[in-house]
Amino acid sequence: MLDDPRDRLRMRDGVRRLAAIVDHPAVARIAGTVTFGDSGMPFGQAVALPDDELDALMLAEAWDIQHAAGTCRMGAAGDPQAVVDPDLKVNGLSGLRVADASVMPTDCRANLHFTCVMIGEMLARRMRS
């Protein structure tokens, strides 16, 4: 994560913008101390670090929270990489459908919950008709 210098630049910018929010009196009224992740370092102290030290801190505190998707890819008939067709029927099996994040051909850049709800709703409509 954050291997590209442009990603670290954007992350530093975001962290420093967040510092302005954390420093706001309204936040101070509801939070005694705001620390940078699990480091225990006060947020204001963290953002005052030189770029390379802030980068190291960000890398130590960052982790991936992606959801698994695309393991049962949906595709057009004849797509050799597709596991399910556009009606979410499993290729080569009858009576089995898949309606979750696994059918997404690629990972969406959003929370998967509502996307999965939409997939289920779409399948329910198709099965009713």
C-alpha positions in Angstrom: 0.0 0.0 0.0 1.1 3.6 -0.7 4.0 2.4 -2.9 3.4 5.2 -5.4 4.7 8.6 -4.2 1.5 10.2 -5.5 -0.5 8.1 -3.2 1.6 9.2 -0.2 1.3 12.8 -1.2 -2.5 12.5 -1.3 -2.6 10.6 1.9 -0.4 13.3 3.7 -2.7 16.0 2.3 -5.8 14.1 3.6 -4.2 13.6 7.0 -3.2 17.2 7.3 -6.7 18.3 6.3 -8.1 16.0 8.9 -5.8 17.6 11.5 -7.7 20.9 10.9 -11.0 19.2 11.7 -9.5 17.4 14.8 -8.2 20.7 16.0 -11.7 22.4 15.8 -13.1 23.5 19.2 -16.3 21.4 18.5 -14.2 18.3 18.4 -12.3 19.3 21.5 -15.6 19.5 23.4 -16.4 15.8 22.7 -12.9 14.2 22.5 -10.2 14.8 25.1 -7.4 13.5 22.9 -7.3 12.4 19.3 -4.4 10.2 18.4 -3.0 9.0 15.1 -4.3 5.5 14.8 -2.9 3.0 17.4 0.4 4.9 17.6 -0.8 6.9 20.6 0.8 10.0 19.1 -1.4 13.1 19.4 -2.8 13.9 15.9 -1.3 17.4 15.8 2.1 16.1 16.6 1.8 13.4 13.9 1.0 15.9 11.2 3.8 18.2 12.2 6.3 15.5 11.3 8.5 15.8 8.2 7.0 14.1 5.2 9.2 11.0 5.4 8.5 10.5 9.0 4.7 11.0 8.5 4.9 8.6 5.6 6.5 6.0 7.8 3.8 6.5 10.4 1.0 6.3 7.8 2.4 3.1 6.5 2.6 1.6 10.0 -1.0 2.6 10.7 -2.6 1.8 7.3 -4.2 -1.5 6.3 -6.4 -2.9 3.6 -10.2 -3.2 4.2 -11.3 -4.4 0.8 -14.0 -6.9 0.4 -13.5 -10.0 -1.6 -15.3 -9.8 -5.0 -15.1 -11.4 -8.4 -14.5 -15.0 -7.3 -17.5 -16.2 -9.2 -17.4 -13.8 -12.1 -20.5 -13.0 -14.1 -20.1 -12.8 -17.9 -21.8 -13.2 -21.3 -22.6 -16.6 -22.6 -19.4 -18.1 -24.0 -17.1 -16.1 -21.8 -14.5 -18.7 -20.7 -13.8 -16.8 -17.4 -17.4 -16.4 -16.4 -18.8 -18.7 -13.7 -22.4 -17.3 -13.9 -24.4 -15.9 -16.8 -26.2 -12.5 -16.7 -29.2 -14.3 -15.0 -26.7 -15.4 -12.3 -27.2 -19.1 -13.2 -24.0 -21.1 -12.6 -22.6 -22.3 -15.9 -22.9 -26.0 -16.3 -25.3 -26.6 -13.4 -29.0 -26.4 -13.3 -31.0 -24.9 -10.4 -28.1 -23.0 -8.8 -27.7 -19.2 -8.8 -25.2 -17.0 -7.1 -26.2 -13.5 -6.0 -23.5 -11.8 -4.0 -20.3 -9.8 -4.5 -18.5 -12.8 -6.0 -20.4 -12.3 -9.3 -18.9 -8.8 -9.9 -16.4 -9.0 -12.8 -14.3 -6.4 -11.1 -14.2 -4.9 -7.6 -16.4 -1.8 -7.3 -15.0 1.2 -5.5 -17.8 1.5 -3.0 -19.2 -0.2 0.0 -20.4 -3.6 -1.3 -23.5 -3.8 0.9 -25.8 -1.7 -1.3 -24.3 -3.2 -4.5 -25.1 -6.7 -3.2 -28.6 -5.7 -2.2 -29.1 -4.4 -5.8 -27.8 -7.7 -7.2 -30.2 -9.7 -5.0 -33.1 -7.4 -6.0 -32.3 -7.8 -9.7 -32.2 -11.6 -9.4 -35.5 -11.6 -7.5 -37.2 -9.5 -10.2 -35.8 -11.8 -12.9 -36.9 -14.9 -11.1 -40.4 -13.6 -10.6 -40.9 -12.7 -14.3 
